[in-house]
């Protein structure tokens, strides 16, 4: 039967894929590859599709850089256009409620685009989760809930949802699951690569849920996706996985299918995938 596992740190820009897509390694990025392959279809026409890669600059605000490339737009039923760009926001760009408001304003400033929004974890969340995992190995089960970095992650995300005016429920279940995971690590007294990937996945799962909820709150219809549920399939090299070819048609089919049924901006986690293991 097939068992699914979550892999973080997925390598989207391997040399093999760059050659197949005709990219040079110097311009490869996770969102670039994601953007290119969404438009790949046997039924397509030439169109200009953009990558909008955004990061914080000089400690404040966000900067957008557009890189244009002529590729195909996917058709659904022969007449519906595909997504026009991928907007990729790094951790510093989503580090606070204020930054998320700026991102929403930026998205609205491109009314001609139909974007797929890809987010990293909020601020330094990934680093804090890794430290929390290492501490859990030796702290004992009874002390796992008191790990400083866990408290910091909880406080940051609950403060962000409060300042954005969205319901705490968008992250409360994940925060509880995160705490239980750290207790499990403390009980087993080990942090395997597989568990480490599971641990750091919480950051992007929470940031995308918060941002999608905020977009909906301000009247921009959005839908959150975990990449491992939308079709991202990877090798089982935990913490350093490669994306598999089957990912691309699966992602395109899912996102376009959902758009046709109920149009909403996809807000997707950036570096998560699903590993399929054949167990006989």
Buried (B, 14 or more C-beta within 10 A) or exposed (E): EEEEBBBBBBBBBBEEBBEEBEBEEEEBBBBBBBBBBBBBBEEBEEBEBBBBBBBBEEEEEBEBEEBEBEBBBBBBEEEEBBBBBBBBBBBBBBBBBEBBBBBBEBBEEBEEBBBBBBBBBBBBBBBBBBBBBBBBBEBEBEBBBEBEBBEBBBEBBBEBBEBBEBEEEBBBEBBEEBBEBBBBBBEEEEBEBBBBBBBBBBBBBBBBBBBBBBBBBEEBEBBBBBBBBBBBBBBEBBEBBBBBEEBBBBBBBBBBEBBEEEEBBBBBBBBBBBBBEEEE
